[in-house]
Amino acid sequence: MSVEYELGLQTLLAVRTELDLKISDDLLRTCFDIQKKYQFSHDRTLSTQAMDRLIEQYVEKSGEKHTGDGA
């Protein structure tokens, strides 16, 4: 990993902590990776679609944890 990558991710994690947001490290890392991957893409829909999929997966997992049986 590059120094810039680590600095960007560490800043994002620090702001999350400073604002006392309840967002997992894993979710933030994955969001950061998606944005990093598509930052120079001319097609902005690629980043949006990837973020939408990630958030949908996260919400589904979160819902399963809260219901316990998936119902």
C-alpha positions as CSV (number, residue, x, y, z in Angstrom):
1,M,0.0,0.0,0.0
2,S,1.2,3.5,-0.8
3,V,1.8,6.2,1.8
4,E,-0.9,8.3,0.2
5,Y,-3.4,5.4,0.5
6,E,-2.5,4.8,4.1
7,L,-2.7,8.5,4.9
8,G,-6.1,8.9,3.2
9,L,-7.6,5.9,4.9
10,Q,-6.2,6.8,8.3
11,T,-7.7,10.3,7.9
12,L,-11.1,8.8,7.1
13,L,-10.9,6.5,10.1
14,A,-9.8,9.4,12.4
15,V,-12.7,11.6,11.3
16,R,-15.1,8.7,11.8
17,T,-13.8,8.4,15.4
18,E,-13.8,12.1,16.0
19,L,-17.5,12.3,14.9
20,D,-18.3,9.2,16.9
21,L,-19.9,7.5,13.9
22,K,-20.9,3.8,14.2
23,I,-19.3,2.7,10.9
24,S,-17.2,-0.4,10.8
25,D,-13.5,-0.3,9.7
26,D,-14.3,-2.9,7.1
27,L,-17.1,-0.8,5.5
28,L,-14.9,2.3,5.5
29,R,-12.0,0.5,4.0
30,T,-14.1,-1.0,1.2
31,C,-15.8,2.4,0.5
32,F,-12.3,4.0,0.3
33,D,-11.0,1.2,-2.0
34,I,-14.0,1.7,-4.3
35,Q,-13.4,5.4,-4.5
36,K,-9.7,5.0,-5.0
37,K,-10.3,2.4,-7.8
38,Y,-12.7,4.7,-9.8
39,Q,-11.3,8.1,-8.9
40,F,-9.9,8.7,-12.4
41,S,-12.7,7.0,-14.3
42,H,-14.6,9.1,-16.8
43,D,-17.7,7.0,-16.1
44,R,-18.9,8.1,-12.7
45,T,-21.6,5.5,-12.7
46,L,-19.1,2.7,-12.0
47,S,-18.2,4.2,-8.6
48,T,-21.9,4.8,-7.8
49,Q,-22.9,1.3,-8.8
50,A,-20.2,-0.3,-6.7
51,M,-21.1,1.9,-3.7
52,D,-24.8,1.0,-4.1
53,R,-23.9,-2.7,-4.2
54,L,-21.7,-2.4,-1.1
55,I,-24.3,-0.5,0.9
56,E,-27.1,-2.9,-0.1
57,Q,-24.9,-5.8,1.1
58,Y,-24.0,-4.1,4.3
59,V,-27.7,-3.3,5.1
60,E,-28.7,-6.9,4.3
61,K,-26.1,-8.2,6.7
62,S,-27.0,-5.7,9.3
63,G,-30.7,-6.7,9.1
64,E,-29.8,-10.3,9.4
65,K,-27.9,-9.6,12.6
66,H,-30.8,-7.7,14.1
67,T,-33.5,-10.2,13.3
68,G,-31.4,-13.3,14.1
69,D,-33.3,-15.6,11.8
70,G,-33.4,-13.5,8.6
71,A,-37.2,-13.0,8.8
